[in-house]
């Protein structure tokens, strides 16, 4: 059976950074499943019905260079509550996870819905304040206007929407290992994640 690694967690906890580093360490492909929802959200902002956007999603849609804005993040969270959108993207994600040689997937329902049998599951989290500061720093670095208070409000709003949606809410799988990155540097968080996954690989 391919060794799938499921990494879940709320926005800006560091799961994407950790997932990319873990994939590089174990030399296996990585899928940022949030990018799928960002691409659907972006198409919705362009006037396309979100369900149609999900059904017709292509690799070109994932390669757009305008998927990392705050507006698209909010749109992604909105389309993610639509059951038909989630269903349309489910097969794509499961096929990716079943690749020979293993794969790393990060998102919000990988360990609970997409890959419930994944041998290694991490739930990466951090305080809302720490996550807002990271997101704020990212936006400023990209030259975007941002207010830390506004970013914190958006992080909390997104947490509430993700955790309380009816379909596949954000929550740790029962057998997921928690990794709190609030006080960790990127290097420390990556090292800890690799250590935890190595232990699962035995």
C-alpha positions, 0 to 999 in steps of 0.5 A: 500500500502506498505510504500516504501522509495526511497533514491537516490544520487551520489556515497559516498554521504552517501545514503547507510549508511543512508538507512541502518539506516533508515531501522533499525529505521523503522524495514523494509528490505533494498536493496542496489540496487548499489550492484546489479550493482556491482555484474554484474560488477564483473561478467563482470570483470570475463569475463561474458557478462554483460546482461547474468550476469544480467539475471542470477544474484543470491543471491550468487552473491550479497554475494561475498566479493569482490564487494566493490573495486574501480575497481568494482565500475567503472565496475558497472557504466559501466554496468549500462548504458546498457539498457538491464542490467537495464531492467533485474534488474528492476523486482527484485527491484520492487518486493523488494519495494512491500514487506508487511510492507514496504522497503528501497531502495537506488540507483540512479533511485529509486525515478524516475524509480523503485518506482516513487510512493514511498511515501517518496523520499530522494535525498542525495548529498554532494560536490564532494570533500567531497564525494571523501574524504569519499571514500578515507578514506574508501579505506585507512581503508581497506588497499588499495592504494589510491590517493585523487586526483585520487579518486576525478577524479573517483568520477567526472567521475562517476557522469558524466557517471551516470548523462548523461547516456541515460537510467535512468540518475541520477537525483532527482525525482520532489517530492524528498526532498534534503538532503545535507550531506557535512557538516553533521556527519553520526549521524546528516544525519541519524537523519535528514533523519528519521525526514523527512521520519517521516513527510511523514509517518504522 
